[in-house]
Amino acid sequence: MSNLAQQQARRQQRVEELCAASIRALSGHPDLHFRGKVLYQGERSLPMHAPHHRIDTAVASFADCRAAADGMALRLMYSDAKLHQTHCPPKPVARLVFELLEQLRVEALVPAQLTGIAANVEDRFMRWSQDFHRSGHTESSSGILIYTVAQMCWSRLNARQVLEETEDFIESTRFSLASSMGTSLSGLRRTRHQQVDFIPHALAIAELVDGIIEAQRAEQGADDDNSSDEDQDAQSSFALLLDFDQDGDDSDGFATARSGASRAYGENQQGYQVYTSAYDREVKATSLIRAAQLEEYRERLDKGISEQGINIQRLARQLAAILATPQRDGWLYGEEEGRIDGRRLAQLVSSPTERRLFYQERQRPVADCVVSILIDCSGSMRHQIEPIAMLADCLIRALDMIGASSELLGFTTNTWNGGKPYKEWMRQGRPPYPGRLNETCHLVFKEANRGWRRSRRDVAALLKGDLFREGVDGEAVDWACNRLLACSEERKILIVISDGSPADSATNLTNDAYYLDNHLKEVLARRERQNEIYILGLGVGLDLSPFYRHCLATDMSQALDSHLFDEIVQLIGHRKRR
């Protein structure tokens, strides 16, 4: 994983935060945020299907991202999603045109005082038009048709000229469409303020375009060989434009955690379930390691931290700035201002120049906070565990310095591929929807009521590689949250460090690949609704945004520098902003 990928991931996160803030401010919906490059309102995704706003926030310019954000806000403000969905045509080409026209409609309704937004969306449409034309998509018969329709409709809705660069190029296609589209085209502008009246005109244009393309394809199919190449070109251009289910996959940056809908989770009315919890266990990690080996691990950890040159004091100051709040701590006497100290009035008589006759409240910063670090101890994390252990140790030490409590937890399974629950399920005739079929193992490396000095050897237990097996994330997050709720501190933070989606082979095989994944989402959504614990995800070479609303992708193969800790501190301090 390169530094470039890490920088891209951080930039993408920053851009998405800014865009989400902009959309929230414009639309008035406080629960909007991005996950995995998709806009969410609460737990409901709001994908953007307008082709000129389908951009990748990881690589696109900020101007394009901001324009797309403005477009999303306008869609939320001026479009009834249910009404739009009800009339949305099923055919891909017709749907593309229908989506485009609805987006162009709302962009034509920008209030006169929001000139910046009007400029943003217009510039974005012009850039998309130029890219569309210059990429060669307009060389195919279907491509030039869609492009011309887009230009004509945008021009009519906004009472503006089409893109000058292609005005002559589209003239013949524009002329051929004039008679068949004329009535609907004039209806677009006339009804742009009423979505329900606008829909029949948009549908008529969408179906007209779809019909023309169908006819062209049929004609090309009847023709011979050299038209097949052109058809292929047309198909490829439409593949670019009509991928409504595109998730925004990564190319050069951090991969995004895979996620999807679980059929087993949806069909089973009981939702997530555990086949048997009889073999689950919660264990103190140091009890699984010999004392001499633990001492050796600690020396290794100390050596690694020393070589990294991490400034723990600086980290502690940063954490204090975001976690500590001033609290009254007695009085300061002999001050030159404040409340009058009656006991010193006699000094004023004997020494009229004496001014230190006042006293004030003394304040000191107190971090009434507990931070729990939950580490995914699945097999793939074994290779990255040394820098993760150093990271956790530094955070715990810095938290200890500012008086905040911390605990270090881990989750894995007792065995690979199911173990005893799986064998029981086999003996009982493999009943359907068995749920989780492995033995979970929740590890306690450091408890919240123990300081770093007393627990420093225990933290080193993370380096024991044979603890790492499979991961059932949802139950582990629930377990860690319940432990936090039992703490007396007012502010509670959970940091989950993971390099992938939940995975247990026995459970995945007997249910489906996204069964544990869906349970993790359900747990996180429930905990967010309760709003008692601030949960954030730290992805190890992976973007965890499909799961965690607040997350950061990191590259643990690089040195643990101050920049990484700066990012983590910023992430912890973001709670009030989102």
VEXDREN-2710 file (C-alpha; in Angstrom, 1 decimal):
% VEXDREN-2710
k/r/px/py/pz
1/MET/0.0/0.0/0.0
2/SER/1.6/3.3/-1.1
3/ASN/1.7/6.6/0.6
4/LEU/-0.3/7.9/-2.4
5/ALA/-3.1/5.5/-1.6
6/GLN/-3.2/6.6/2.0
7/GLN/-3.2/10.3/0.9
8/GLN/-6.1/9.6/-1.5
9/ALA/-8.1/7.8/1.2
10/ARG/-7.6/10.7/3.6
11/ARG/-8.4/13.3/0.9
12/GLN/-11.6/11.3/-0.1
13/GLN/-12.7/11.2/3.6
14/ARG/-12.1/15.0/3.9
15/VAL/-14.0/15.7/0.7
16/GLU/-16.9/13.6/1.7
17/GLU/-17.1/15.2/5.1
18/LEU/-17.2/18.7/3.5
19/CYS/-19.7/17.7/0.9
20/ALA/-22.0/16.0/3.5
21/ALA/-21.8/19.2/5.6
22/SER/-22.8/21.2/2.5
23/ILE/-25.7/18.9/1.7
24/ARG/-26.9/19.0/5.3
25/ALA/-26.8/22.8/5.4
26/LEU/-28.7/23.2/2.1
27/SER/-31.3/20.5/2.5
28/GLY/-31.9/20.9/6.2
29/HIS/-31.5/17.1/6.9
30/PRO/-29.1/16.7/9.8
31/ASP/-28.6/12.9/9.4
32/LEU/-27.0/12.9/6.0
33/HIS/-23.5/11.4/5.6
34/PHE/-21.4/9.4/3.2
35/ARG/-20.5/5.7/3.5
36/GLY/-18.5/3.9/0.9
37/LYS/-18.9/6.9/-1.5
38/VAL/-22.7/6.7/-1.2
39/LEU/-24.9/9.3/0.5
40/TYR/-26.9/8.0/3.4
41/GLN/-29.8/9.5/5.3
42/GLY/-29.7/7.7/8.6
43/GLU/-29.4/4.0/7.5
44/ARG/-31.1/4.6/4.1
45/SER/-28.8/5.0/1.1
46/LEU/-29.5/7.8/-1.4
47/PRO/-27.5/6.9/-4.5
48/MET/-27.1/9.5/-7.2
49/HIS/-28.2/8.1/-10.6
50/ALA/-27.9/11.3/-12.7
51/PRO/-25.0/10.5/-15.1
52/HIS/-23.3/13.9/-14.8
53/HIS/-23.0/13.6/-11.1
54/ARG/-21.7/10.0/-11.0
55/ILE/-18.2/10.9/-9.9
56/ASP/-15.5/9.2/-7.8
57/THR/-14.8/11.3/-4.7
58/ALA/-11.4/9.7/-4.4
59/VAL/-10.0/11.1/-7.6
60/ALA/-12.4/13.8/-8.9
61/SER/-11.6/17.4/-8.5
62/PHE/-13.1/19.2/-5.5
63/ALA/-15.1/21.4/-7.8
64/ASP/-16.8/18.3/-9.3
65/CYS/-17.4/16.8/-5.9
66/ARG/-18.9/20.1/-4.6
67/ALA/-21.1/20.3/-7.7
68/ALA/-22.4/16.8/-7.2
69/ALA/-23.1/17.6/-3.5
70/ASP/-25.1/20.7/-4.6
71/GLY/-26.9/18.5/-7.1
72/MET/-27.8/16.0/-4.4
73/ALA/-29.0/18.8/-2.1
74/LEU/-31.2/20.2/-4.8
75/ARG/-32.6/16.7/-5.5
76/LEU/-33.5/16.4/-1.8
77/MET/-35.1/19.8/-1.7
78/TYR/-37.2/19.8/-4.9
79/SER/-37.9/16.2/-5.8
80/ASP/-40.3/13.7/-4.3
81/ALA/-38.3/10.5/-4.3
82/LYS/-41.3/8.2/-4.0
83/LEU/-43.1/9.9/-6.8
84/HIS/-40.1/9.7/-9.0
85/GLN/-39.5/6.0/-8.2
86/THR/-43.2/5.2/-8.9
87/HIS/-42.9/6.5/-12.5
88/CYS/-39.3/5.4/-13.1
89/PRO/-39.3/3.3/-16.3
90/PRO/-37.7/-0.2/-16.0
91/LYS/-35.7/-0.2/-19.2
92/PRO/-32.1/1.0/-18.7
93/VAL/-32.0/3.5/-21.5
94/ALA/-35.3/5.1/-20.6
95/ARG/-34.4/5.1/-17.0
96/LEU/-31.1/6.9/-17.7
97/VAL/-32.9/9.6/-19.6
98/PHE/-35.6/9.9/-17.0
99/GLU/-33.0/10.2/-14.2
100/LEU/-31.1/12.8/-16.1
101/LEU/-34.2/14.9/-16.8
102/GLU/-35.3/14.9/-13.2
103/GLN/-31.9/16.0/-12.1
104/LEU/-31.8/18.8/-14.7
105/ARG/-35.2/19.9/-13.6
106/VAL/-34.2/20.4/-9.9
107/GLU/-31.0/22.1/-11.0
108/ALA/-33.1/24.6/-13.0
109/LEU/-34.8/25.6/-9.7
110/VAL/-31.8/27.0/-7.9
111/PRO/-33.0/30.1/-6.0
112/ALA/-31.8/33.4/-7.5
113/GLN/-29.8/34.2/-4.4
114/LEU/-27.7/31.0/-4.5
115/THR/-25.6/32.1/-7.4
116/GLY/-22.6/29.9/-6.4
117/ILE/-24.7/26.7/-6.5
118/ALA/-26.1/27.7/-9.9
119/ALA/-22.6/28.2/-11.2
120/ASN/-21.4/24.9/-9.7
121/VAL/-24.1/22.7/-11.3
122/GLU/-23.8/24.5/-14.6
123/ASP/-20.1/24.1/-14.7
124/ARG/-20.4/20.5/-13.8
125/PHE/-22.9/19.8/-16.7
126/MET/-20.6/21.6/-19.1
127/ARG/-17.5/19.6/-18.0
128/TRP/-19.5/16.3/-18.2
129/SER/-20.7/17.3/-21.7
130/GLN/-17.1/18.0/-22.8
131/ASP/-15.9/14.7/-21.3
132/PHE/-18.7/12.8/-22.9
133/HIS/-17.9/14.2/-26.4
134/ARG/-14.1/14.1/-26.1
135/SER/-14.1/10.5/-24.9
136/GLY/-15.6/9.4/-28.3
137/HIS/-19.0/8.3/-27.0
138/THR/-20.7/10.6/-29.4
139/GLU/-19.2/8.7/-32.3
140/SER/-21.8/6.0/-32.0
141/SER/-25.4/6.5/-33.1
142/SER/-26.8/5.9/-29.7
143/GLY/-24.2/8.0/-28.0
144/ILE/-24.9/11.1/-30.2
145/LEU/-28.6/10.6/-29.6
146/ILE/-28.4/10.7/-25.8
147/TYR/-25.9/13.5/-25.9
148/THR/-28.1/15.6/-28.1
149/VAL/-31.2/15.0/-26.0
150/ALA/-29.3/16.0/-22.9
151/GLN/-28.1/19.2/-24.5
152/MET/-31.5/20.1/-25.9
153/CYS/-33.3/19.5/-22.6
154/TRP/-30.7/21.3/-20.5
155/SER/-30.9/24.2/-22.9
156/ARG/-34.7/24.4/-22.8
157/LEU/-34.9/24.0/-19.0
158/ASN/-32.4/26.7/-18.3
159/ALA/-33.1/29.0/-21.4
160/ARG/-29.4/28.8/-22.2
161/GLN/-27.4/27.9/-25.3
162/VAL/-26.1/24.4/-25.7
163/LEU/-22.3/23.7/-25.3
164/GLU/-20.8/25.9/-28.0
165/GLU/-18.0/23.3/-28.8
166/THR/-20.5/20.8/-30.0
167/GLU/-23.3/23.0/-31.3
168/ASP/-22.6/22.3/-35.0
169/PHE/-21.8/18.6/-34.3
170/ILE/-25.3/17.9/-32.9
171/GLU/-27.2/20.0/-35.4
172/SER/-28.4/17.3/-37.7
173/THR/-29.5/15.0/-34.8
174/ARG/-31.2/18.0/-33.1
175/PHE/-33.1/18.8/-36.3
176/SER/-34.3/15.2/-36.7
177/LEU/-35.6/15.2/-33.1
178/ALA/-37.3/18.5/-33.3
179/SER/-40.7/17.3/-34.6
180/SER/-41.0/14.2/-32.4
181/MET/-39.7/15.9/-29.2
182/GLY/-41.1/19.4/-29.7
183/THR/-44.2/19.1/-27.5
184/SER/-42.5/17.4/-24.7
185/LEU/-39.5/19.7/-24.8
186/SER/-41.7/22.8/-24.4
187/GLY/-43.6/21.0/-21.6
188/LEU/-40.3/20.5/-19.6
189/ARG/-39.8/24.2/-19.0
190/ARG/-43.4/25.0/-18.5
191/THR/-43.9/22.4/-15.8
192/ARG/-40.5/22.4/-14.2
193/HIS/-41.9/23.7/-10.9
194/GLN/-44.4/20.9/-10.6
195/GLN/-42.8/17.4/-10.6
196/VAL/-46.1/15.6/-11.1
197/ASP/-46.8/17.6/-14.3
198/PHE/-43.2/17.4/-15.4
199/ILE/-43.2/13.5/-15.3
200/PRO/-45.4/12.8/-18.4
201/HIS/-43.1/15.0/-20.6
202/ALA/-39.9/13.4/-19.2
203/LEU/-41.4/10.0/-19.7
204/ALA/-42.3/10.7/-23.3
205/ILE/-38.8/11.8/-24.1
206/ALA/-37.3/8.8/-22.2
207/GLU/-39.4/6.4/-24.1
208/LEU/-38.8/8.1/-27.4
209/VAL/-35.0/7.8/-26.9
210/ASP/-35.4/4.2/-25.8
211/GLY/-37.5/3.4/-28.9
212/ILE/-35.0/4.9/-31.3
213/ILE/-32.1/3.0/-29.8
214/GLU/-34.1/-0.2/-29.8
215/ALA/-34.8/0.3/-33.5
216/GLN/-31.2/1.1/-34.2
217/ARG/-30.0/-2.0/-32.4
218/ALA/-32.5/-4.2/-34.3
219/GLU/-31.3/-2.7/-37.6
220/GLN/-27.7/-3.2/-36.7
221/GLY/-28.4/-6.8/-35.6
222/ALA/-29.9/-7.5/-39.0
223/ASP/-26.9/-6.1/-40.8
224/ASP/-23.7/-7.8/-41.1
225/ASP/-20.3/-7.9/-39.7
226/ASN/-18.9/-4.4/-39.7
227/SER/-21.8/-2.9/-38.0
228/SER/-21.2/-5.3/-35.0
229/ASP/-18.1/-3.3/-34.1
230/GLU/-20.1/-0.1/-34.0
231/ASP/-22.7/-1.9/-31.9
232/GLN/-20.0/-3.0/-29.5
233/ASP/-18.8/0.6/-29.2
234/ALA/-22.4/1.7/-28.4
235/GLN/-22.7/-1.1/-25.8
236/SER/-19.5/-0.1/-24.2
237/SER/-20.6/3.5/-24.0
238/PHE/-23.9/2.5/-22.4
239/ALA/-22.1/0.2/-20.0
240/LEU/-20.4/3.3/-18.8
241/LEU/-23.6/5.2/-18.4
242/LEU/-26.2/2.7/-17.3
243/ASP/-24.5/1.0/-14.4
244/PHE/-27.1/2.1/-11.9
245/ASP/-25.9/-0.4/-9.3
246/GLN/-22.3/0.7/-9.4
247/ASP/-20.8/0.9/-6.0
248/GLY/-17.9/3.1/-6.9
249/ASP/-15.1/0.5/-6.8
250/ASP/-11.6/1.5/-6.1
251/SER/-8.7/1.3/-8.5
252/ASP/-5.5/2.7/-7.1
253/GLY/-6.5/3.8/-3.6
254/PHE/-7.6/1.7/-0.5
255/ALA/-10.1/-1.0/-1.3
256/THR/-13.5/-0.5/0.1
257/ALA/-14.9/-3.3/2.4
258/ARG/-17.3/-5.5/0.5
259/SER/-20.8/-5.4/1.6
260/GLY/-24.2/-6.6/0.4
261/ALA/-27.6/-7.9/1.4
262/SER/-27.9/-11.3/3.1
263/ARG/-30.7/-13.5/1.8
264/ALA/-30.5/-15.7/4.9
265/TYR/-30.6/-12.6/7.2
266/GLY/-33.7/-11.3/5.4
267/GLU/-35.6/-14.6/5.1
268/ASN/-35.1/-15.7/8.7
269/GLN/-37.7/-13.9/10.7
270/GLN/-35.6/-14.1/13.8
271/GLY/-32.8/-12.1/12.1
272/TYR/-29.4/-12.8/13.5
273/GLN/-29.1/-15.7/15.8
274/VAL/-26.5/-17.9/17.5
275/TYR/-26.9/-21.6/17.1
276/THR/-25.3/-22.2/20.5
277/SER/-23.3/-20.0/22.8
278/ALA/-22.3/-22.9/25.1
279/TYR/-18.7/-22.9/23.9
280/ASP/-18.2/-19.1/23.7
281/ARG/-15.7/-17.6/26.1
282/GLU/-14.3/-14.4/27.5
283/VAL/-10.7/-14.8/28.6
284/LYS/-7.9/-12.7/29.9
285/ALA/-5.3/-12.8/27.1
286/THR/-2.3/-13.1/29.4
287/SER/-3.6/-16.3/30.8
288/LEU/-2.9/-17.9/27.4
289/ILE/0.7/-17.0/27.3
290/ARG/3.7/-18.0/29.4
291/ALA/5.2/-15.2/31.5
292/ALA/8.7/-15.5/29.9
293/GLN/7.2/-15.3/26.4
294/LEU/5.1/-12.3/27.5
295/GLU/8.3/-10.5/28.7
296/GLU/10.0/-11.2/25.4
297/TYR/7.0/-9.8/23.5
298/ARG/7.1/-6.6/25.7
299/GLU/10.8/-6.1/24.9
300/ARG/10.0/-6.4/21.2
301/LEU/7.2/-3.9/21.5
302/ASP/9.4/-1.4/23.4
303/LYS/12.2/-1.7/20.9
304/GLY/9.7/-1.2/18.0
305/ILE/8.2/1.9/19.7
306/SER/11.6/3.3/20.4
307/GLU/12.7/2.9/16.7
308/GLN/9.5/4.7/15.5
309/GLY/10.4/7.8/17.5
310/ILE/6.8/8.5/18.5
311/ASN/6.3/11.6/20.6
312/ILE/3.9/10.4/23.3
313/GLN/3.8/13.7/25.1
314/ARG/2.7/15.5/22.0
315/LEU/0.0/12.9/21.4
316/ALA/-1.2/13.3/25.0
317/ARG/-1.4/17.0/24.6
318/GLN/-3.5/16.6/21.4
319/LEU/-5.8/14.1/23.2
320/ALA/-6.2/16.4/26.2
321/ALA/-7.2/19.2/23.9
322/ILE/-10.2/17.2/22.5
323/LEU/-11.1/15.0/25.5
324/ALA/-10.5/17.1/28.6
325/THR/-12.8/19.8/29.9
326/PRO/-12.0/22.4/32.6
327/GLN/-13.4/21.6/36.0
328/ARG/-13.2/23.5/39.3
329/ASP/-10.3/22.5/41.5
330/GLY/-10.2/24.8/44.5
331/TRP/-9.3/28.5/44.7
332/LEU/-6.3/30.7/43.8
333/TYR/-5.6/33.4/46.4
334/GLY/-3.5/36.5/46.2
335/GLU/-4.8/37.5/42.8
336/GLU/-5.0/41.1/41.4
337/GLU/-8.5/40.6/40.2
338/GLY/-11.5/38.4/41.0
339/ARG/-13.5/38.2/44.2
340/ILE/-12.5/40.3/47.2
341/ASP/-10.7/38.3/49.9
342/GLY/-12.0/39.7/53.2
343/ARG/-9.1/38.3/55.1
344/ARG/-6.6/40.5/53.2
345/LEU/-8.5/43.8/53.6
346/ALA/-6.3/44.6/56.6
347/GLN/-3.3/44.6/54.3
348/LEU/-4.9/47.4/52.3
349/VAL/-4.9/49.6/55.4
350/SER/-1.2/48.9/56.2
351/SER/-0.1/49.0/52.6
352/PRO/-2.3/51.1/50.3
353/THR/-0.4/50.0/47.2
354/GLU/-1.1/46.3/47.8
355/ARG/-3.4/45.0/45.0
356/ARG/-3.3/41.2/45.6
357/LEU/-6.5/41.2/47.6
358/PHE/-8.6/39.0/45.4
359/TYR/-9.2/35.2/44.9
360/GLN/-10.4/33.2/41.8
361/GLU/-11.6/29.7/41.0
362/ARG/-8.9/27.4/40.0
363/GLN/-9.7/25.2/36.9
364/ARG/-7.9/22.2/35.7
365/PRO/-8.5/20.0/32.6
366/VAL/-10.1/16.7/33.4
367/ALA/-10.7/13.9/30.9
368/ASP/-13.9/12.3/32.1
369/CYS/-13.6/9.7/29.3
370/VAL/-13.0/6.1/28.7
371/VAL/-11.7/4.8/25.3
372/SER/-12.0/1.1/24.4
373/ILE/-9.8/-0.2/21.6
374/LEU/-11.2/-3.3/20.0
375/ILE/-8.9/-5.3/17.7
376/ASP/-10.0/-7.7/15.1
377/CYS/-7.9/-10.8/15.8
378/SER/-8.8/-12.7/12.6
379/GLY/-6.0/-14.6/10.7
380/SER/-5.4/-11.8/8.2
381/MET/-4.5/-9.3/11.0
382/ARG/-1.6/-11.5/12.2
383/HIS/0.8/-10.0/9.7
384/GLN/0.0/-6.4/10.7
385/ILE/-0.3/-6.9/14.4
386/GLU/3.1/-5.5/15.4
387/PRO/2.4/-1.9/14.2
388/ILE/-1.1/-2.2/15.5
389/ALA/0.1/-3.2/19.0
390/MET/2.5/-0.3/18.9
391/LEU/-0.3/2.0/17.9
392/ALA/-2.6/0.7/20.7
393/ASP/0.2/0.9/23.3
394/CYS/1.0/4.6/22.4
395/LEU/-2.7/5.5/22.5
396/ILE/-3.2/3.8/25.9
397/ARG/-0.1/5.5/27.3
398/ALA/-1.1/8.9/26.1
399/LEU/-4.6/8.5/27.5
400/ASP/-3.2/7.4/30.8
401/MET/-1.1/10.6/30.9
402/ILE/-4.2/12.8/30.6
403/GLY/-6.1/10.8/33.2
404/ALA/-8.5/9.1/30.7
405/SER/-9.3/5.4/31.2
406/SER/-8.7/2.9/28.4
407/GLU/-9.2/-0.7/27.8
408/LEU/-7.8/-3.0/25.1
409/LEU/-10.0/-5.8/23.8
410/GLY/-9.8/-8.3/20.9
411/PHE/-12.1/-10.8/19.3
412/THR/-11.4/-14.1/17.5
413/THR/-12.8/-17.6/17.5
414/ASN/-11.7/-20.7/19.5
415/THR/-11.3/-22.8/16.4
416/TRP/-11.3/-22.6/12.6
417/ASN/-14.3/-23.7/10.5
418/GLY/-17.0/-23.9/13.2
419/GLY/-15.8/-26.2/15.9
420/LYS/-18.3/-27.8/18.3
421/PRO/-21.4/-25.7/17.3
422/TYR/-20.9/-26.8/13.7
423/LYS/-20.6/-30.5/14.7
424/GLU/-23.8/-30.2/16.8
425/TRP/-25.6/-28.7/13.8
426/MET/-24.4/-31.6/11.6
427/ARG/-25.6/-34.2/14.2
428/GLN/-29.0/-32.6/14.4
429/GLY/-29.6/-33.0/10.7
430/ARG/-28.5/-29.5/9.4
431/PRO/-31.6/-27.5/10.2
432/PRO/-32.0/-24.4/8.0
433/TYR/-31.0/-20.9/9.1
434/PRO/-28.6/-22.1/11.9
435/GLY/-27.1/-18.6/12.4
436/ARG/-23.6/-18.2/13.8
437/LEU/-21.8/-21.6/13.9
438/ASN/-18.5/-21.0/15.6
439/GLU/-17.2/-20.5/19.1
440/THR/-16.5/-16.9/19.8
441/CYS/-13.5/-15.9/21.9
442/HIS/-13.4/-12.4/23.4
443/LEU/-10.0/-11.4/24.6
444/VAL/-9.3/-8.8/27.4
445/PHE/-5.8/-7.5/27.1
446/LYS/-6.2/-4.5/29.4
447/GLU/-9.1/-3.5/31.7
448/ALA/-10.3/0.1/32.0
449/ASN/-9.6/0.3/35.7
450/ARG/-5.9/-0.5/35.3
451/GLY/-3.3/2.0/34.3
452/TRP/-0.7/1.7/31.5
453/ARG/2.2/0.9/33.9
454/ARG/0.3/-2.0/35.5
455/SER/-0.8/-3.3/32.2
456/ARG/2.1/-2.7/29.9
457/ARG/3.1/-6.4/29.8
458/ASP/-0.5/-7.4/29.2
459/VAL/-0.7/-5.2/26.0
460/ALA/2.2/-7.2/24.6
461/ALA/0.0/-10.3/24.5
462/LEU/-1.3/-9.0/21.2
463/LEU/1.9/-10.3/19.5
464/LYS/0.9/-14.0/20.1
465/GLY/0.1/-15.0/16.6
466/ASP/-1.8/-18.3/17.3
467/LEU/-4.6/-16.4/18.9
468/PHE/-5.7/-15.1/15.5
469/ARG/-8.4/-17.2/13.8
470/GLU/-11.8/-15.9/12.5
471/GLY/-13.9/-12.8/13.2
472/VAL/-17.5/-12.3/14.3
473/ASP/-17.5/-8.5/14.4
474/GLY/-21.1/-7.7/15.3
475/GLU/-21.2/-9.6/18.6
476/ALA/-17.7/-8.3/19.5
477/VAL/-18.8/-4.7/19.0
478/ASP/-21.9/-5.4/21.1
479/TRP/-19.7/-6.9/23.8
480/ALA/-17.3/-4.0/23.8
481/CYS/-20.2/-1.5/24.0
482/ASN/-21.7/-3.3/27.0
483/ARG/-18.4/-3.1/28.8
484/LEU/-18.1/0.6/28.1
485/LEU/-21.6/1.2/29.4
486/ALA/-20.7/-0.3/32.7
487/CYS/-17.9/2.3/33.1
488/SER/-18.7/5.4/35.1
489/GLU/-17.0/8.0/32.8
490/GLU/-19.4/10.3/31.1
491/ARG/-17.8/10.1/27.6
492/LYS/-17.4/6.7/26.0
493/ILE/-15.5/6.0/22.8
494/LEU/-15.0/2.7/21.0
495/ILE/-12.2/2.4/18.3
496/VAL/-12.5/-0.8/16.2
497/ILE/-9.4/-1.8/14.3
498/SER/-10.0/-4.2/11.5
499/ASP/-8.7/-5.2/8.0
500/GLY/-11.8/-6.7/6.6
501/SER/-15.5/-7.6/6.7
502/PRO/-16.7/-10.1/9.3
503/ALA/-15.8/-13.6/8.3
504/ASP/-16.4/-17.1/9.7
505/SER/-16.2/-19.9/7.1
506/ALA/-18.7/-22.2/8.8
507/THR/-21.3/-19.4/9.3
508/ASN/-20.8/-18.1/5.8
509/LEU/-21.2/-21.5/4.2
510/THR/-24.4/-22.4/6.0
511/ASN/-26.0/-19.0/5.7
512/ASP/-24.4/-16.7/3.0
513/ALA/-21.4/-14.4/2.6
514/TYR/-23.1/-11.3/4.0
515/TYR/-24.8/-12.8/7.1
516/LEU/-22.3/-11.6/9.6
517/ASP/-21.8/-8.4/7.6
518/ASN/-25.5/-7.5/7.9
519/HIS/-25.4/-8.2/11.7
520/LEU/-22.5/-5.9/12.1
521/LYS/-24.4/-3.1/10.3
522/GLU/-27.5/-3.8/12.5
523/VAL/-25.4/-3.5/15.7
524/LEU/-23.7/-0.3/14.6
525/ALA/-27.0/1.3/13.5
526/ARG/-28.6/0.4/16.9
527/ARG/-25.7/1.7/18.9
528/GLU/-25.7/4.9/16.8
529/ARG/-29.4/5.4/17.5
530/GLN/-28.8/4.9/21.2
531/ASN/-26.1/7.6/21.0
532/GLU/-24.4/6.5/24.2
533/ILE/-21.0/5.5/22.6
534/TYR/-19.1/7.2/19.8
535/ILE/-17.9/4.3/17.6
536/LEU/-15.2/4.8/14.9
537/GLY/-13.5/2.3/12.7
538/LEU/-9.8/2.2/11.8
539/GLY/-9.3/0.3/8.6
540/VAL/-6.0/-1.5/8.1
541/GLY/-5.4/-1.0/4.4
542/LEU/-9.1/-0.9/3.9
543/ASP/-11.9/1.6/3.7
544/LEU/-14.5/0.6/6.3
545/SER/-17.0/3.3/5.4
546/PRO/-19.7/0.7/4.3
547/PHE/-19.9/-0.2/8.0
548/TYR/-18.6/2.7/10.1
549/ARG/-20.0/6.2/9.8
550/HIS/-16.8/7.6/11.3
551/CYS/-13.7/5.8/10.0
552/LEU/-10.2/6.2/8.7
553/ALA/-8.2/4.0/6.3
554/THR/-4.6/3.6/7.3
555/ASP/-1.5/2.0/5.9
556/MET/0.2/0.0/8.7
557/SER/3.0/-1.1/6.4
558/GLN/4.5/2.4/6.8
559/ALA/6.1/3.8/9.8
560/LEU/3.8/5.1/12.6
561/ASP/4.4/8.8/12.1
562/SER/2.9/11.8/13.8
563/HIS/0.7/12.4/10.8
564/LEU/-1.2/9.1/11.4
565/PHE/-1.7/10.0/15.1
566/ASP/-2.9/13.5/14.0
567/GLU/-5.5/11.8/11.8
568/ILE/-6.7/9.5/14.6
569/VAL/-6.9/12.5/17.0
570/GLN/-8.9/14.4/14.4
571/LEU/-11.2/11.4/13.9
572/ILE/-11.9/11.2/17.6
573/GLY/-12.6/14.9/17.8
574/HIS/-15.0/14.8/14.9
575/ARG/-18.0/13.8/16.9
576/LYS/-19.5/17.2/17.2
577/ARG/-19.1/17.9/13.5
578/ARG/-21.1/15.0/12.1
END
